[in-house]
């Protein structure tokens, strides 16, 4: 049985691993569903936000965007299809947001990853 898709990650590379340009494409596409504060600060939606994924610019798209704001979701996915960008389904949100976290120490980068059995 196939699990429902909880989120997607649109990666800023084509299927031949060539980087998509312009480099600020992720922020631009996420502005479809953002709020601009009076001070000029852009506040991205929890459902559509720019991230880094495996070292590449990417966009995190939550399934709530599809359910609540269908037109925006369709525009984002049409953009990915038009530009032949990689789309990762069933991505683990922890992995997706890990790229946004900054390590507090150098030791963090050296700790081995432990997988629970």
NUKE-120957 format. One record per atom (N, C-alpha, C, CB): chain; x, y, z. Coordinates in Angstrom, 1 decimal, always signed. Each point is the difference from the previous one (the first is absolute). Glycine has a CB too. Layout:
NUKE-120957
 doza     c1     c2     c3
    A      X      Y      Z
...
END
This chain:
NUKE-120957
 doza     c1     c2     c3
    A   +0.8   -1.2   +0.0
    A   -0.8   +1.2   +0.0
    A   +0.9   +1.2   +0.0
    A   -1.9   -1.2   +1.2
    A   +1.6   +2.2   -2.1
    A   +0.8   +1.2   -0.1
    A   -0.4   +1.0   +1.1
    A   +0.2   -0.4   -2.5
    A   +0.8   +1.0   +3.2
    A   -0.3   +1.0   +1.0
    A   -0.4   +1.3   -0.7
    A   +1.7   -1.1   +1.6
    A   -2.5   +1.9   -0.9
    A   -0.3   +1.3   -0.6
    A   +1.2   +0.9   +0.1
    A   -2.4   -0.3   +0.6
    A   +2.5   +1.2   -1.6
    A   +1.1   +0.9   -0.1
    A   -0.2   +1.1   +1.1
    A   +0.4   -0.5   -2.5
    A   +0.5   +0.7   +3.4
    A   +0.0   +1.0   +1.0
    A   +0.6   +1.3   -0.5
    A   +0.0   -1.8   +1.8
    A   +1.0   +1.7   -2.6
    A   +0.7   +1.1   -0.5
    A   +0.8   -0.3   -1.3
    A   +0.1   +0.9   +2.4
    A   +0.4   +0.1   -3.0
    A   +0.8   -0.1   -1.1
    A   +1.2   +1.0   +0.2
    A   -1.9   -0.7   -1.6
    A   +3.0   +0.3   +0.9
    A   +1.1   +1.0   +0.0
    A   +0.4   +0.1   -1.5
    A   +0.8   -0.7   +2.3
    A   -0.8   +1.9   -2.8
    A   +0.3   +0.3   -1.3
    A   +1.5   +0.5   +0.0
    A   -2.4   +0.6   -0.7
    A   +3.3   -1.4   +0.1
    A   +1.4   +0.2   +0.1
    A   +0.4   +0.9   -1.2
    A   +0.4   -2.2   +1.3
    A   +0.5   +3.1   -1.1
    A   +0.5   +0.9   -1.0
    A   +1.0   -0.6   -1.0
    A   -0.4   +1.8   +1.6
    A   +0.1   -3.0   -2.0
    A   +0.9   -0.7   -1.0
    A   -0.9   -0.6   -1.0
    A   +1.8   -0.4   +1.6
    A   -1.4   +0.4   -2.8
    A   -0.7   -0.8   -1.1
    A   +0.3   -1.4   +0.2
    A   +0.1   +1.9   -1.6
    A   -0.7   -2.8   +0.8
    A   +0.2   -1.4   +0.1
    A   +1.4   -0.4   -0.4
    A   -2.4   -0.3   -0.5
    A   +3.1   +1.1   -0.2
    A   +1.4   -0.3   -0.3
    A   +1.0   +0.6   +1.0
    A   -0.6   +0.0   -2.4
    A   +0.1   +0.4   +3.6
    A   +0.7   +0.6   +1.1
    A   +0.6   +1.4   -0.3
    A   +0.5   -2.3   +0.7
    A   -0.9   +2.9   -1.7
    A   +0.5   +1.4   -0.3
    A   -0.9   +1.0   +0.9
    A   +0.7   -0.7   -2.4
    A   +0.0   +1.6   +3.0
    A   -0.7   +1.0   +0.9
    A   -0.9   +0.9   -0.8
    A   +2.0   -0.1   +1.6
    A   -3.2   +0.3   -1.0
    A   -1.0   +0.9   -0.6
    A   +0.4   +1.5   +0.4
    A   -1.8   -1.8   +0.1
    A   +1.7   +2.6   -1.1
    A   +0.3   +1.5   +0.2
    A   -1.3   +0.8   -0.3
    A   +2.4   -0.4   -0.7
    A   -2.6   +1.5   +1.3
    A   +0.9   +0.7   +0.9
    A   +0.1   -0.6   +1.4
    A   -0.6   +2.1   -1.3
    A   +1.7   -1.8   +2.0
    A   +0.2   -0.6   +1.3
    A   -1.0   +0.3   +1.1
    A   +2.4   +0.1   -0.6
    A   -3.2   +1.0   +0.4
    A   -1.0   +0.4   +1.0
    A   -1.4   -0.5   -0.4
    A   +1.4   +2.0   +0.6
    A   -1.5   -3.0   -1.4
    A   -1.3   -0.5   -0.5
    A   -0.9   -0.5   +1.1
    A   +1.1   -0.6   -2.1
    A   -0.5   +0.0   +3.1
    A   -0.8   -0.6   +1.1
    A   -0.7   +1.1   +0.8
    A   +1.6   -1.9   +0.2
    A   -0.9   +3.0   +0.1
    A   -0.7   +1.1   +0.7
    A   -1.0   +0.6   -0.8
    A   +2.1   +0.4   +1.2
    A   -1.9   -0.2   -2.5
    A   -1.0   +0.6   -0.9
    A   -1.3   -0.8   +0.0
    A   +1.9   +0.9   -1.4
    A   -1.7   -2.3   +1.2
    A   -1.2   -0.8   -0.1
    A   -0.8   +0.0   +1.3
    A   +1.2   -1.4   -1.8
    A   -0.5   +1.4   +2.9
    A   -0.6   +0.0   +1.4
    A   -0.7   +1.3   +0.3
    A   +1.7   -1.5   +0.7
    A   -1.4   +2.6   -1.5
    A   -0.7   +1.2   +0.2
    A   -1.5   +0.0   -0.5
    A   +2.2   +1.2   -0.3
    A   -2.6   -2.3   -0.3
    A   -1.3   -0.2   -0.4
    A   -1.0   -0.2   +1.2
    A   +0.8   -1.1   -2.1
    A   -0.2   +0.7   +3.2
    A   -0.8   -0.3   +1.2
    A   +0.7   +0.6   +1.2
    A   -0.9   -2.1   -1.0
    A   +1.3   +3.4   +0.9
    A   +0.7   +0.6   +1.2
    A   -0.7   +1.2   +0.4
    A   +2.2   -0.9   -0.8
    A   -1.8   +1.5   +1.9
    A   -0.5   +1.2   +0.5
    A   +1.2   +1.0   +0.1
    A   -1.9   -1.2   +1.3
    A   +1.7   +2.4   -1.8
    A   +1.1   +1.0   +0.1
    A   -0.4   +0.9   +1.2
    A   +0.6   -0.1   -2.5
    A   +0.2   +0.2   +3.5
    A   -0.3   +0.8   +1.2
    A   +0.2   +1.5   -0.5
    A   +0.8   -1.8   +1.6
    A   -1.4   +2.7   -0.8
    A   +0.1   +1.5   -0.3
    A   +1.5   +0.4   +0.0
    A   -2.3   +0.4   +1.0
    A   +3.1   -1.1   -0.3
    A   +1.5   +0.4   +0.0
    A   +0.7   -0.5   -1.2
    A   -0.1   -0.1   +2.5
    A   -0.6   -0.7   -3.4
    A   +0.6   -0.6   -1.2
    A   +0.5   -1.4   +0.2
    A   +0.6   +2.3   -0.6
    A   -0.7   -2.8   +1.8
    A   +0.5   -1.4   +0.2
    A   -1.0   -1.0   -0.6
    A   +1.2   +0.8   +2.1
    A   -0.7   -1.8   -2.8
    A   -0.8   -1.0   -0.6
    A   -0.1   -1.1   +1.0
    A   +0.7   +0.6   -2.4
    A   -2.0   -1.0   +2.7
    A   -0.3   -1.1   +0.9
    A   -0.6   -1.2   -0.9
    A   -0.4   +1.6   +2.0
    A   +1.2   -2.6   -2.2
    A   -0.5   -1.1   -0.8
    A   -1.0   -0.9   +0.7
    A   +2.2   +0.0   -1.1
    A   -3.1   -0.6   +0.4
    A   -1.0   -0.9   +0.5
    A   +0.7   -1.3   +0.6
    A   -1.7   +1.0   -1.6
    A   +1.1   -1.6   +2.6
    A   +0.4   -1.3   +0.5
    A   -0.1   -1.1   -1.1
    A   -0.6   +0.7   +2.3
    A   -0.3   -0.5   -3.3
    A   -0.3   -1.0   -1.0
    A   +0.8   +0.2   -1.2
    A   -2.3   -0.1   +0.9
    A   +3.0   +1.2   -1.1
    A   +0.8   +0.3   -1.2
    A   +1.1   +0.8   +0.4
    A   -2.0   -0.2   -1.6
    A   +3.2   -0.4   +1.7
    A   +1.2   +0.8   +0.4
    A   +1.3   -0.4   -0.7
    A   -1.2   +0.3   +2.2
    A   +2.1   +0.6   -2.4
    A   +1.3   -0.4   -0.6
    A   +0.8   -0.7   +1.1
    A   -0.1   +2.0   -1.6
    A   +0.8   -3.0   +1.1
    A   +0.9   -0.8   +0.9
    A   +1.3   -0.4   -0.8
    A   -2.0   -0.9   +1.3
    A   +2.9   +0.2   -0.7
    A   +1.1   -0.6   -0.6
    A   -0.2   -1.5   +0.1
    A   +1.6   +1.9   +0.5
    A   -1.4   -2.6   -1.6
    A   -0.2   -1.5   +0.0
    A   +1.2   -0.6   -0.7
    A   -2.5   +0.2   +0.0
    A   +3.3   -1.0   +0.7
    A   +1.2   -0.6   -0.6
    A   +0.9   +1.0   -0.6
    A   -1.3   -2.1   -0.4
    A   +1.4   +3.3   +1.0
    A   +0.9   +1.1   -0.5
    A   -0.6   +0.8   -1.1
    A   +1.8   -1.5   +0.6
    A   -3.0   +1.3   -1.0
    A   -0.6   +0.7   -1.1
    A   -1.2   +0.9   +0.5
    A   +0.7   -1.8   -1.6
    A   -0.9   +2.9   +0.9
    A   -1.2   +0.8   +0.3
    A   -1.2   -0.9   -0.3
    A   +1.2   +2.2   -0.5
    A   -2.2   -2.1   +1.4
    A   -1.2   -0.8   -0.2
    A   -1.2   +0.7   +0.7
    A   +1.4   -2.1   +0.0
    A   -2.6   +1.5   -0.3
    A   -1.2   +0.6   +0.6
    A   -0.7   -1.2   +0.7
    A   -0.2   +1.8   -1.8
    A   -0.2   -1.6   +3.0
    A   -0.8   -0.9   +0.8
    A   -1.5   +0.3   -0.3
    A   +1.9   -0.3   +1.8
    A   -2.6   -0.7   -2.2
    A   -1.5   +0.2   -0.3
    A   -0.7   -1.0   +0.9
    A   +0.4   +0.8   -2.4
    A   -1.2   -0.3   +3.3
    A   -0.8   -0.8   +0.9
    A   -1.3   -0.4   -0.6
    A   +1.1   +1.0   +2.0
    A   -1.7   -2.1   -1.7
    A   -1.3   -0.4   -0.5
    A   -1.1   +0.9   +0.4
    A   +0.8   -2.4   +0.0
    A   -0.6   +3.1   +1.1
    A   -1.1   +1.0   +0.4
    A   -0.1   +1.1   -1.1
    A   +0.5   -0.4   +2.4
    A   +0.5   +0.7   -3.1
    A   -0.1   +1.0   -1.1
    A   -0.9   -0.5   -1.1
    A   +2.3   +0.8   +0.5
    A   -2.2   -2.1   -0.8
    A   -0.9   -0.6   -1.0
    A   -1.4   +0.0   +0.4
    A   +1.9   -1.4   -0.7
    A   -2.1   +1.1   +2.0
    A   -1.4   -0.1   +0.6
    A   -0.6   +1.4   +0.1
    A   +0.6   -2.1   +1.2
    A   +0.2   +3.1   -0.7
    A   -0.6   +1.3   +0.3
    A   +0.1   +1.0   -1.1
    A   +0.6   -0.5   +2.3
    A   +0.5   +0.5   -3.0
    A   +0.2   +1.0   -1.1
    A   +0.4   -0.6   -1.3
    A   +0.7   +1.7   +1.8
    A   -1.7   -2.4   -2.4
    A   +0.2   -0.8   -1.2
    A   +0.7   +0.7   -1.1
    A   -2.0   -1.3   +0.7
    A   +1.6   +2.5   -1.0
    A   +0.5   +0.8   -1.1
    A   +1.5   +0.2   +0.1
    A   -2.2   +1.1   -0.3
    A   +2.6   -0.7   +1.6
    A   +1.5   +0.2   +0.2
    A   +0.7   -1.3   -0.2
    A   -0.5   +1.8   +1.6
    A   +0.0   -2.9   -1.0
    A   +0.6   -1.3   -0.2
    A   +0.2   -0.4   -1.5
    A   -1.0   -0.7   +2.3
    A   -0.1   +0.9   -3.0
    A   +0.0   -0.3   -1.5
    A   +1.1   +0.8   -0.7
    A   -2.4   -0.6   +0.1
    A   +2.5   +1.9   +0.3
    A   +1.0   +0.9   -0.7
    A   +1.4   -0.5   +0.4
    A   -1.6   +1.9   +0.1
    A   +1.9   -2.3   +1.1
    A   +1.3   -0.4   +0.4
    A   +0.3   -1.3   -0.7
    A   -0.3   +1.0   +2.2
    A   -0.6   -2.0   -2.3
    A   +0.3   -1.2   -0.6
    A   +0.1   +0.2   -1.5
    A   -1.2   -1.2   +1.8
    A   +0.5   +2.1   -2.4
    A   +0.1   +0.2   -1.5
    A   +1.4   +0.6   -0.3
    A   -2.6   +0.4   -0.1
    A   +3.0   +0.5   +1.0
    A   +1.4   +0.6   -0.1
    A   +1.0   -1.1   +0.0
    A   -0.8   +2.1   +1.1
    A   +0.7   -3.0   -0.2
    A   +1.0   -1.1   +0.1
    A   +0.0   -0.9   -1.3
    A   -0.3   +0.0   +2.5
    A   -0.9   -0.3   -3.0
    A   -0.2   -0.8   -1.2
    A   +0.6   +0.8   -1.2
    A   -2.0   -1.2   +1.0
    A   +1.6   +2.4   -1.1
    A   +0.5   +0.8   -1.1
    A   +1.5   +0.1   -0.1
    A   -2.1   +1.3   +0.1
    A   +2.7   -1.2   +1.0
    A   +1.5   +0.2   +0.0
    A   +0.7   -1.3   +0.3
    A   -0.3   +2.3   +0.8
    A   -0.4   -3.4   -0.8
    A   +0.5   -1.4   +0.1
    A   +0.9   -0.1   +1.3
    A   -0.1   -0.3   -2.5
    A   -0.4   +0.8   +3.6
    A   +0.7   -0.1   +1.3
    A   -0.3   -1.3   +0.7
    A   -0.1   +2.5   +0.2
    A   +1.0   -3.0   +0.6
    A   -0.2   -1.2   +0.7
    A   -1.0   +0.2   +1.1
    A   +2.3   -0.8   -0.5
    A   -3.3   -0.1   +0.7
    A   -1.0   +0.1   +1.0
    A   +0.1   -1.3   +0.9
    A   -1.5   +1.5   -1.4
    A   +1.8   -1.3   +2.7
    A   +0.1   -1.1   +0.9
    A   -1.3   -0.1   +0.7
    A   +2.5   +0.3   +0.3
    A   -3.1   -1.5   -0.3
    A   -1.2   -0.3   +0.7
    A   +0.3   -0.8   +1.3
    A   -1.4   +0.1   -2.1
    A   +0.5   +0.0   +3.1
    A   +0.2   -0.7   +1.2
    A   +1.2   +0.3   +0.8
    A   -1.3   -1.8   -1.0
    A   +1.8   +3.0   +0.8
    A   +1.2   +0.4   +0.6
    A   -0.2   +0.2   +1.5
    A   +0.8   +1.1   -2.0
    A   +0.1   -1.6   +2.8
    A   -0.1   +0.2   +1.5
    A   +0.2   +1.4   +0.3
    A   +0.9   -2.4   +0.4
    A   -1.8   +3.0   +0.3
    A   +0.1   +1.5   +0.3
    A   +1.2   +0.3   +0.9
    A   -2.4   +0.1   -0.1
    A   +2.8   -1.0   +0.9
    A   +1.2   +0.2   +0.8
    A   +1.3   +0.1   -0.9
    A   -1.1   -1.2   +2.0
    A   +1.2   +0.4   -3.0
    A   +1.1   +0.0   -0.9
    A   -0.1   +1.3   -0.8
    A   +0.0   -2.5   -0.2
    A   -1.2   +2.9   -0.2
    A   -0.2   +1.2   -0.8
    A   +0.5   +1.2   +0.7
    A   -1.9   -1.1   -1.2
    A   +1.5   +1.2   +2.5
    A   +0.3   +1.2   +0.8
    A   +1.4   +0.0   +0.6
    A   -2.4   +0.2   +0.4
    A   +3.0   -1.4   -0.5
    A   +1.3   -0.1   +0.6
    A   +1.0   +1.0   -0.7
    A   -0.4   -2.5   +0.5
    A   +0.2   +2.7   -1.8
    A   +0.8   +0.9   -0.7
    A   -0.1   +1.4   +0.5
    A   -0.2   -1.5   -2.0
    A   -0.9   +1.9   +2.7
    A   -0.1   +1.3   +0.5
    A   +0.6   +0.2   +1.3
    A   -2.1   +0.1   -1.2
    A   +2.5   -1.2   +1.9
    A   +0.6   +0.1   +1.3
    A   +1.5   +0.3   -0.1
    A   -1.7   -1.6   +0.9
    A   +2.1   +2.4   +0.0
    A   +1.4   +0.4   +0.1
    A   +0.6   -0.7   +1.2
    A   -0.3   +2.2   -1.2
    A   +1.5   -3.0   +1.0
    A   +0.6   -0.6   +1.1
    A   +0.5   +1.0   +1.0
    A   +0.6   -2.0   -1.5
    A   -0.7   +1.6   +2.8
    A   +0.5   +0.9   +1.1
    A   +1.5   -0.1   +0.2
    A   -2.3   -0.1   +1.0
    A   +2.8   -1.1   -1.3
    A   +1.4   -0.2   +0.2
    A   +0.6   -0.8   -1.2
    A   -0.3   +0.1   +2.5
    A   +1.6   -0.2   -2.6
    A   +0.6   -0.8   -1.0
    A   -0.2   -1.5   +0.4
    A   +1.8   +1.8   -0.4
    A   -1.9   -2.1   +1.6
    A   -0.2   -1.4   +0.5
    A   -1.3   -0.6   -0.7
    A   +1.2   +0.5   +2.2
    A   -2.2   +0.4   -2.3
    A   -1.3   -0.5   -0.6
    A   +0.3   -0.6   -1.4
    A   -1.2   +1.8   +1.2
    A   +2.1   -1.3   -1.9
    A   +0.3   -0.5   -1.4
    A   +0.7   -1.3   +0.1
    A   +0.0   +2.4   -0.9
    A   +0.7   -2.7   +2.0
    A   +0.8   -1.1   +0.1
    A   -0.7   -1.2   +0.7
    A   +2.0   +1.5   +0.0
    A   -3.1   -1.3   +0.6
    A   -0.7   -1.0   +0.7
    A   -0.5   -1.1   -1.0
    A   -0.7   +1.6   +1.8
    A   +0.9   -2.9   -1.5
    A   -0.5   -1.0   -1.0
    A   -1.6   +0.0   +0.1
    A   +2.2   -1.4   +0.2
    A   -2.8   +1.1   -1.3
    A   -1.4   -0.2   +0.0
    A   -0.4   -1.4   +0.6
    A   -0.2   +1.6   -2.0
    A   -0.7   -1.6   +2.9
    A   -0.4   -1.3   +0.6
    A   -1.4   -0.3   -0.5
    A   +1.5   +0.3   +2.0
    A   -1.6   -1.5   -2.5
    A   -1.3   -0.5   -0.5
    A   -0.6   -1.0   +1.0
    A   +0.7   +0.4   -2.4
    A   -1.9   -0.1   +2.9
    A   -0.6   -1.0   +0.9
    A   -0.4   -1.2   -0.7
    A   -0.8   +1.9   +1.4
    A   +1.0   -3.1   -0.8
    A   -0.3   -1.3   -0.6
    A   -1.5   -0.4   +0.3
    A   +2.4   -0.6   +0.2
END
